Amino acid sequence: MSYVALYRKFRPSTFDEVRGQEAIVTTLKNQVKTGRVQHAYLFCGTRGTGKTSVAKILARSVNCEHPVDGSPCGECAVCRQIASGSSMNVIEIDAASNNGVDNIRDIIEEVQYRPPTGRYKVYIIDEVHMLSTGAFNALLKTLEEPPEYVIFILATTEFAKIPLTILSRCQRYDFHRIDTPTIAGRLRELTEKEGHEAEEKALAYIARAADGSMRDALSLLDQCLAFLTGDVLTYDKVLEILGAADTAVYRELLLDLTEGDVPAALRILDTMLDSGREIGQFVSDFIWYLRNLLMVSSTAPGEEIPVDASDEQLTEWRETTAYVDQNTLMRYIRVLSELTSQLRQASNRRVLTEVAVIRLAKPQMEVRQDAVLDRLRRLEERLERLEKNGVVATAAGTGPAAADTGASPAAADGTEEETADPPTPPAPEDLQKIRREWPSILDEMKRKFPGECGLIRSQAALKFAPGSSKPELYIEFNKDLAYDDVIRSDFAKGLTACLRRRYRIEVPVTIIKSGENHVPLAALSLEEQLGRIHMPIDIEEEN
């Protein structure tokens, strides 16, 4: 026997098996039990929410010889005939391919004859909005006053295209999108029935990617299980199969965009696309990530946050919202939503995406109000940082610059690294200042290197040693694993740039392992402040 897709294999056969449409199911069950079945129904809703499945269950229920609590028994002759598709009582019509007046006239002629078995003849017209104007007009009279043994069930995904004359003759039911936990629970149930193992995080991502459609979720699950051929379905494998990316990538991209770091943002995009990620999926997932951040930032402490996420994920999102305001998030969502529409018909989707990334990182390219507000936010952040470091005397930048910093006024507009005077080698007081302010330096670096900063806080020591021409900074790890994780990143380069921005000094940074003979240190005497400064980094995390 050929393989049957999961969404067909596990199509609900009773009302109790329908997920996410409890109000509709309860109403229809009560109508069947009390005998108050209507002559015409209109099922509206997005794809994969159960419209056709519920229509078939209702058709079986009204004809079942021994209904159970309003649902078909599934055992009588009528139920078996309808389930096998051999019954003359249930007629399914696809209005997308049978949308003419002649097709409706055939229906009008057929309704004159009673069903050979059972009580009702049920017509299920799917995608009814595809009928022509003439076909709708031909259906009006029969739909309003059909024979007592005829029931019409119309299903559509585009309610707005249904004429009002049709709407007024039907009892309307709106099938809403199925929430993510309900879909994830159904996926868990079916994977166990199929004998597969899957991580909860993997199923939750599939459920979220389905966007409220149970059929889409089952199709995605089917695709993932076919790829694994017996292995455990993990979150990372789902991302690989569906061409998506982990949320950590979106956080890093967002921080690069808020800082205006175009090269870093483009490098992330290139890495994702070169690894085979699908552009449309990447953009859609980034929009969803920004939406979640916007929901978190818009919710007051103690209130319920309208997002599906674990406590750990919510904590990370709260930390991220400290670096970006709501106006910026809404601007990003607007630009990316425009990009999503353009990608559907674009011939060079990568170029369009790269241009959108540059627009996000450079609000000065736009003249809309939200872009101007984003530019003002960045200027205020830079002025505040410069004032805190003593570069400017007032927040407005009207006071004189600190005499020993060498910073130029251009630092306030985001070009603090491109000044007229090059950074100078550190003086002894500079080294002492770095030592005193090391916790705040790590806090600043944590924005782009959260994992590396955590390892450095717990498993590293800070050292300064005099080199041939100027002192160097060493971060010494006592564990090889932590060292390997940090050395593979750009943390050393980023720390040098951070010190250059903060203090206008040039301090080379080297990552070493404990016991390495990295620099022969001279005996300390009058030059002790230029000698080694050893400070174990044992700093408690802020609550």
Secondary structure, 3 states (H helix, E strand, C coil): CCCCCHHHHCCCCCHHHCCCCHHHHHHHHHHHHHCCCCCEEEEEECCCCCHHHHHHHHHHHHHCCCCECCECCCCCHHHHHHHHCCCCCEEEEECCCCCCHHHHHHHHHHCCCCCCCCCCEEEEEECHHHCCHHHHHHHHHHHHCCCCCEEEEEEECCHHHCCHHHHCCCEEEEECCCCHHHHHHHHHHHHHHCCCCECHHHHHHHHHHCCCCHHHHHHHHHHHHHHHCCCCECHHHHHHHHCCCCHHHHHHHHHHHHCCCHHHHHHHHHHHHHCCCCHHHHHHHHHHHHHHHHHHHHCCCCCCCCCCCCHHHHHHHHHHHCCCCHHHHHHHHHHHHHHHHHHCCCCCHHHHHHHHHHHHHCHHHCCCHHHHHHHHHHHHHHHHHHHHCCCCCCCCCCCCCCCCCCCCHHHHHCCCCCCCCCCECCCHHHHHHHHHCHHHHHHHHCCCCHHHHHHHHHHEEEEEEECCCCEEEEEEECCHHHHHHHHCCCHHHHHHHHHHHHHCECCCEEEEECCCCCCCCCCCCCCHHHCCCCEECCCCCCC
